[in-house]
């Protein structure tokens, strides 16, 4: 919950900054750490929720394993996308 409150605060703060100010703020190690922690916790939360749904509604072992593999690939894609986005922010 504290991370969500901090996120709302940062979004509100960004409305008052220029584009260069936002890039400068996002380039700080504190912001990058916050984004990574928020992303990882969000992905874990989503994965647990989706696995619960799969356990409840998908009874065939083959399809359950297939869906779990696809969901893992999707989550990995999101994590890679976030890390590459942060890298681009750092390099700009």
Rosetta silent file (secondary structure, phi, psi, omega in degrees, C-alpha in Angstrom):
SEQUENCE: XXXXXXXXXXXXXXXXXXXXXXXXXXXXXXXXXXXXXXXXXXXXXXXXXXXXXXXXXXXXXXXXXXXXXXXXXXXXXXXXXXXXXXXXXXXX
SCORE:     score description
SCORE:     0.000 S_00000001
   1 L     0.000  -40.695  178.847    0.000    0.000    0.000 S_00000001
   2 H   -61.406  -32.661  178.893    2.769    2.533    0.721 S_00000001
   3 H   -66.154  -36.571  179.677    4.142    1.980   -2.785 S_00000001
   4 H   -69.208  -40.778  177.449    0.787    2.846   -4.341 S_00000001
   5 H   -62.322  -43.309  177.873    0.492    6.019   -2.278 S_00000001
   6 H   -63.136  -38.625  178.665    4.013    6.992   -3.332 S_00000001
   7 H   -61.579  -46.401  178.391    3.108    6.251   -6.973 S_00000001
   8 H   -61.689  -39.317  177.352    0.094    8.579   -6.821 S_00000001
   9 H   -62.015  -44.437 -178.872    2.272   11.256   -5.232 S_00000001
  10 H   -66.351  -40.106  178.290    4.885   10.923   -7.978 S_00000001
  11 H   -62.866  -42.689  176.589    2.289   11.078  -10.756 S_00000001
  12 H   -62.781  -40.674  178.985    0.860   14.237   -9.200 S_00000001
  13 H   -64.626  -35.871  179.982    4.374   15.658   -8.890 S_00000001
  14 H   -66.180  -25.006  179.402    5.073   14.902  -12.559 S_00000001
  15 L   -66.959  -20.058 -178.893    2.150   17.105  -13.614 S_00000001
  16 L   -96.571   -7.666 -176.348    4.115   20.101  -12.344 S_00000001
  17 L  -100.479  156.525  172.891    7.423   19.210  -14.005 S_00000001
  18 L   -78.958  172.853  179.790    8.669   19.762  -17.528 S_00000001
  19 H   -59.429  -44.018  179.140    9.645   16.835  -19.737 S_00000001
  20 H   -65.361  -35.612  176.982   13.319   17.306  -18.872 S_00000001
  21 H   -65.750  -38.421  178.026   12.449   17.482  -15.172 S_00000001
  22 H   -66.050  -44.723  178.150   10.544   14.207  -15.404 S_00000001
  23 H   -61.688  -39.637  179.068   13.477   12.500  -17.170 S_00000001
  24 H   -65.175  -42.071  179.289   15.870   13.839  -14.552 S_00000001
  25 H   -66.689  -41.477  179.830   13.659   12.587  -11.729 S_00000001
  26 H   -70.314  -20.615  179.901   13.217    9.167  -13.338 S_00000001
  27 L   -79.140   -8.982 -179.786   16.977    8.866  -13.850 S_00000001
  28 L   -73.045  151.354 -178.520   17.638    8.872  -10.120 S_00000001
  29 H   -64.953  -31.494  178.461   18.521    5.564   -8.498 S_00000001
  30 H   -64.856  -43.880  179.841   15.635    5.936   -6.045 S_00000001
  31 H   -67.502  -41.118  179.513   13.080    6.201   -8.852 S_00000001
  32 H   -64.995  -42.459  177.053   14.579    3.304  -10.779 S_00000001
  33 H   -62.321  -41.906  178.268   14.584    1.144   -7.666 S_00000001
  34 H   -62.040  -45.358 -179.302   10.973    2.080   -6.950 S_00000001
  35 H   -62.375  -43.660  179.731    9.895    1.229  -10.490 S_00000001
  36 H   -65.164  -44.218  178.866   11.664   -2.134  -10.385 S_00000001
  37 H   -63.081  -45.430  179.976   10.246   -3.053   -6.974 S_00000001
  38 H   -62.177  -41.510  179.475    6.746   -1.978   -8.004 S_00000001
  39 H   -65.725  -46.671 -178.211    6.991   -3.952  -11.254 S_00000001
  40 H   -64.396  -44.899  178.448    8.311   -7.115   -9.608 S_00000001
  41 H   -64.336  -39.389  177.570    5.702   -7.028   -6.826 S_00000001
  42 H   -64.219  -41.287  178.945    2.954   -6.356   -9.363 S_00000001
  43 H   -66.892  -39.763  177.149    4.074   -9.254  -11.551 S_00000001
  44 H   -63.159  -43.810  179.653    4.227  -11.608   -8.577 S_00000001
  45 H   -61.918  -43.889  178.483    0.736  -10.519   -7.527 S_00000001
  46 H   -65.150  -41.538 -178.585   -0.600  -11.052  -11.058 S_00000001
  47 H   -63.461  -41.776  178.198    1.090  -14.445  -11.395 S_00000001
  48 H   -63.496  -43.691  179.666   -0.418  -15.690   -8.128 S_00000001
  49 H   -64.095  -43.846  179.862   -3.864  -14.480   -9.174 S_00000001
  50 H   -67.791  -37.746  177.366   -3.677  -16.026  -12.630 S_00000001
  51 H   -64.303  -36.653  176.169   -2.406  -19.325  -11.211 S_00000001
  52 H   -62.973  -42.149  178.417   -5.381  -19.421   -8.833 S_00000001
  53 H   -63.975  -42.738  178.765   -7.735  -18.931  -11.775 S_00000001
  54 H   -61.524  -42.553  179.299   -5.961  -21.677  -13.735 S_00000001
  55 H   -63.199  -35.162 -177.873   -6.239  -24.088  -10.820 S_00000001
  56 H   -77.558  -36.073 -168.607   -9.956  -23.373  -10.485 S_00000001
  57 H  -115.210  -18.098  179.965  -10.986  -23.485  -14.140 S_00000001
  58 L  -110.013  112.286 -174.373   -8.409  -25.457  -16.161 S_00000001
  59 L  -101.683  -20.911  178.772   -8.457  -29.122  -15.228 S_00000001
  60 L   -77.037  126.245 -176.758   -6.514  -30.667  -18.127 S_00000001
  61 H   -60.884  -38.086 -179.353   -2.832  -30.945  -17.191 S_00000001
  62 H   -64.014  -48.842 -178.456   -1.585  -30.235  -20.719 S_00000001
  63 H   -68.180  -35.473  177.682   -3.554  -27.008  -21.096 S_00000001
  64 H   -62.562  -45.527  178.848   -2.704  -25.875  -17.565 S_00000001
  65 H   -64.792  -40.288  178.464    1.021  -26.336  -18.276 S_00000001
  66 H   -61.758  -48.012 -179.928    0.634  -24.606  -21.661 S_00000001
  67 H   -65.026  -38.473  177.726   -1.139  -21.619  -20.119 S_00000001
  68 H   -63.431  -39.242  177.944    1.400  -21.400  -17.290 S_00000001
  69 H   -66.042  -43.930  178.743    4.240  -21.347  -19.834 S_00000001
  70 H   -64.597  -40.087  179.058    2.522  -18.636  -21.901 S_00000001
  71 H   -67.113  -40.686  176.835    1.800  -16.559  -18.810 S_00000001
  72 H   -61.282  -42.515  178.457    5.411  -16.906  -17.627 S_00000001
  73 H   -63.119  -39.503  178.195    6.612  -15.753  -21.064 S_00000001
  74 H   -63.115  -46.675  179.196    4.226  -12.787  -20.903 S_00000001
  75 H   -64.413  -38.989  177.135    5.455  -11.763  -17.447 S_00000001
  76 H   -63.739  -40.947  176.694    9.066  -12.166  -18.546 S_00000001
  77 H   -59.870  -44.564  179.376    8.343   -9.961  -21.566 S_00000001
  78 H   -62.233  -43.684 -179.850    6.873   -7.265  -19.315 S_00000001
  79 H   -63.908  -42.631  177.697    9.885   -7.389  -16.983 S_00000001
  80 H   -64.214  -42.227  178.822   12.329   -7.164  -19.894 S_00000001
  81 H   -60.555  -43.806  179.294   10.333   -4.294  -21.397 S_00000001
  82 H   -64.935  -43.467  179.987   10.420   -2.359  -18.111 S_00000001
  83 H   -64.061  -41.442  177.810   14.163   -2.970  -17.670 S_00000001
  84 H   -66.869  -36.662  177.360   14.899   -1.834  -21.242 S_00000001
  85 H   -63.702  -42.445  178.165   12.726    1.256  -20.754 S_00000001
  86 H   -65.104  -37.680  177.867   14.652    2.139  -17.610 S_00000001
  87 H   -64.328  -40.666  177.212   17.917    1.608  -19.458 S_00000001
  88 H   -64.469  -37.727  176.895   16.789    3.987  -22.199 S_00000001
  89 H   -64.341  -40.729  179.833   15.877    6.584  -19.574 S_00000001
  90 H   -66.720  -34.917 -177.690   19.315    6.231  -18.007 S_00000001
  91 H   -80.816  -14.025 -178.288   21.063    6.593  -21.346 S_00000001
  92 L   -82.903    0.000    0.000   19.161    9.717  -22.405 S_00000001
